[in-house]
Amino acid sequence: MGAREALSARALNRALLGRQLLLRRADLSVVPAVERLLGLNAQDPNLP
């Protein structure tokens, strides 16, 4: 793999919002959307 550029703070923020389905309407029903969001939260190693 070649060298990669680091994301700017804005690009990182937009990527995070996109993963959380907060940038635009998602064509998902409730169950798949909740499963996706819970899957993202499960990746956080510092949960309260």
SEVOPA-193286 format. One line per field, with one value per residue: z, x, y of N, C-alpha, C, O in turn. Coordinates in nm, 3 decimals, padded with zeros to 5 digits. Layout:
REM SEVOPA-193286
n_c3	Z | ...
n_c1	X | ...
n_c2	Y | ...
ca_c3	Z | ...
ca_c1	X | ...
ca_c2	Y | ...
c_c3	Z | ...
c_c1	X | ...
c_c2	Y | ...
o_c3	Z | ...
o_c1	X | ...
o_c2	Y | ...
This chain:
REM SEVOPA-193286
n_c3	00.000 | -00.070 | 00.043 | 00.248 | 00.263 | 00.546 | 00.681 | 00.680 | 00.957 | 00.901 | 00.690 | 00.822 | 01.014 | 00.844 | 00.733 | 00.959 | 01.030 | 00.804 | 00.827 | 01.048 | 00.949 | 00.936 | 00.753 | 00.522 | 00.402 | 00.460 | 00.280 | 00.440 | 00.645 | 00.983 | 01.151 | 01.016 | 01.017 | 01.292 | 01.370 | 01.229 | 01.349 | 01.615 | 01.574 | 01.500 | 01.742 | 01.902 | 01.830 | 01.971 | 02.203 | 02.449 | 02.605 | 02.833
n_c1	00.084 | 00.041 | 00.150 | -00.075 | -00.291 | -00.367 | -00.691 | -00.863 | -00.992 | -01.255 | -01.325 | -01.302 | -01.502 | -01.729 | -01.722 | -01.771 | -02.030 | -02.166 | -02.142 | -02.301 | -02.549 | -02.642 | -02.611 | -02.770 | -03.093 | -03.153 | -03.217 | -03.338 | -03.508 | -03.639 | -03.531 | -03.287 | -03.143 | -03.112 | -02.967 | -02.732 | -02.639 | -02.607 | -02.411 | -02.199 | -02.161 | -02.079 | -01.819 | -01.676 | -01.428 | -01.429 | -01.668 | -01.918
n_c2	-00.119 | 00.225 | 00.555 | 00.739 | 01.021 | 01.224 | 01.281 | 01.592 | 01.786 | 01.860 | 01.685 | 01.440 | 01.472 | 01.487 | 01.232 | 01.075 | 01.165 | 01.077 | 00.798 | 00.763 | 00.805 | 01.068 | 01.271 | 01.278 | 01.173 | 00.832 | 00.539 | 00.329 | 00.093 | 00.105 | -00.102 | -00.206 | 00.037 | 00.095 | -00.132 | -00.086 | 00.152 | 00.068 | -00.121 | 00.046 | 00.185 | -00.026 | -00.055 | 00.132 | 00.159 | 00.285 | 00.291 | 00.418
ca_c3	00.000 | -00.076 | 00.150 | 00.250 | 00.324 | 00.662 | 00.657 | 00.756 | 01.062 | 00.837 | 00.616 | 00.922 | 01.069 | 00.744 | 00.722 | 01.078 | 01.018 | 00.700 | 00.883 | 01.145 | 00.874 | 00.975 | 00.648 | 00.427 | 00.427 | 00.423 | 00.234 | 00.527 | 00.743 | 01.119 | 01.207 | 00.965 | 01.060 | 01.433 | 01.373 | 01.181 | 01.450 | 01.730 | 01.532 | 01.509 | 01.883 | 01.958 | 01.796 | 02.061 | 02.316 | 02.573 | 02.642 | 02.978
ca_c1	00.000 | 00.115 | 00.127 | -00.210 | -00.302 | -00.455 | -00.812 | -00.877 | -01.094 | -01.386 | -01.348 | -01.323 | -01.635 | -01.829 | -01.721 | -01.838 | -02.173 | -02.218 | -02.154 | -02.410 | -02.672 | -02.687 | -02.588 | -02.882 | -03.190 | -03.109 | -03.326 | -03.335 | -03.617 | -03.593 | -03.448 | -03.150 | -03.076 | -03.073 | -02.860 | -02.610 | -02.591 | -02.559 | -02.283 | -02.096 | -02.135 | -02.009 | -01.677 | -01.614 | -01.369 | -01.438 | -01.808 | -01.932
ca_c2	00.000 | 00.350 | 00.653 | 00.795 | 01.152 | 01.231 | 01.358 | 01.716 | 01.775 | 01.869 | 01.560 | 01.336 | 01.496 | 01.449 | 01.086 | 01.023 | 01.193 | 00.989 | 00.663 | 00.764 | 00.834 | 01.201 | 01.370 | 01.281 | 01.065 | 00.697 | 00.455 | 00.211 | 00.086 | 00.131 | -00.210 | -00.202 | 00.161 | 00.078 | -00.232 | -00.021 | 00.246 | -00.009 | -00.180 | 00.151 | 00.211 | -00.139 | -00.041 | 00.228 | 00.087 | 00.364 | 00.313 | 00.447
c_c3	00.000 | 00.041 | 00.136 | 00.313 | 00.443 | 00.625 | 00.737 | 00.861 | 01.001 | 00.763 | 00.712 | 00.984 | 00.972 | 00.727 | 00.840 | 01.070 | 00.912 | 00.751 | 00.981 | 01.081 | 00.907 | 00.866 | 00.554 | 00.460 | 00.378 | 00.384 | 00.308 | 00.615 | 00.882 | 01.169 | 01.149 | 01.008 | 01.204 | 01.444 | 01.331 | 01.287 | 01.574 | 01.698 | 01.539 | 01.655 | 01.948 | 01.928 | 01.891 | 02.184 | 02.450 | 02.611 | 02.792 | 03.055
c_c1	00.087 | 00.084 | -00.014 | -00.206 | -00.396 | -00.577 | -00.808 | -00.984 | -01.234 | -01.420 | -01.375 | -01.462 | -01.743 | -01.836 | -01.794 | -01.989 | -02.237 | -02.237 | -02.270 | -02.545 | -02.729 | -02.667 | -02.707 | -02.976 | -03.135 | -03.231 | -03.321 | -03.459 | -03.555 | -03.497 | -03.306 | -03.073 | -03.028 | -02.960 | -02.727 | -02.553 | -02.540 | -02.427 | -02.171 | -02.061 | -02.058 | -01.859 | -01.604 | -01.558 | -01.387 | -01.583 | -01.818 | -01.973
c_c2	00.124 | 00.440 | 00.711 | 00.933 | 01.145 | 01.316 | 01.487 | 01.695 | 01.776 | 01.739 | 01.445 | 01.349 | 01.452 | 01.298 | 01.023 | 01.045 | 01.104 | 00.847 | 00.652 | 00.796 | 00.972 | 01.306 | 01.386 | 01.166 | 00.933 | 00.616 | 00.321 | 00.212 | 00.099 | 00.024 | -00.210 | -00.075 | 00.148 | -00.024 | -00.170 | 00.072 | 00.174 | -00.077 | -00.080 | 00.179 | 00.097 | -00.133 | 00.052 | 00.157 | 00.158 | 00.393 | 00.338 | 00.323
o_c3	00.062 | 00.127 | 00.025 | 00.405 | 00.442 | 00.548 | 00.848 | 00.856 | 01.044 | 00.774 | 00.686 | 01.003 | 01.012 | 00.709 | 00.822 | 01.099 | 00.928 | 00.721 | 00.996 | 01.152 | 00.905 | 00.887 | 00.511 | 00.536 | 00.269 | 00.449 | 00.248 | 00.654 | 00.896 | 01.224 | 01.227 | 01.032 | 01.235 | 01.521 | 01.390 | 01.313 | 01.632 | 01.785 | 01.578 | 01.688 | 02.039 | 01.995 | 01.892 | 02.261 | 02.555 | 02.646 | 02.869 | 03.177
o_c1	00.194 | 00.002 | -00.064 | -00.129 | -00.494 | -00.566 | -00.754 | -01.059 | -01.321 | -01.532 | -01.460 | -01.532 | -01.840 | -01.944 | -01.871 | -02.066 | -02.351 | -02.338 | -02.330 | -02.645 | -02.850 | -02.705 | -02.739 | -02.942 | -03.078 | -03.336 | -03.302 | -03.508 | -03.433 | -03.391 | -03.210 | -02.952 | -02.915 | -02.866 | -02.623 | -02.433 | -02.440 | -02.341 | -02.060 | -01.943 | -01.980 | -01.781 | -01.480 | -01.635 | -01.362 | -01.617 | -01.737 | -01.990
o_c2	00.127 | 00.407 | 00.730 | 00.959 | 01.070 | 01.411 | 01.491 | 01.598 | 01.701 | 01.689 | 01.361 | 01.249 | 01.387 | 01.242 | 00.928 | 00.954 | 01.060 | 00.784 | 00.545 | 00.814 | 00.990 | 01.422 | 01.497 | 01.076 | 00.924 | 00.624 | 00.215 | 00.318 | 00.104 | 00.056 | -00.214 | -00.081 | 00.187 | -00.003 | -00.197 | 00.071 | 00.214 | -00.090 | -00.114 | 00.195 | 00.121 | -00.201 | 00.053 | 00.099 | 00.098 | 00.506 | 00.287 | 00.329
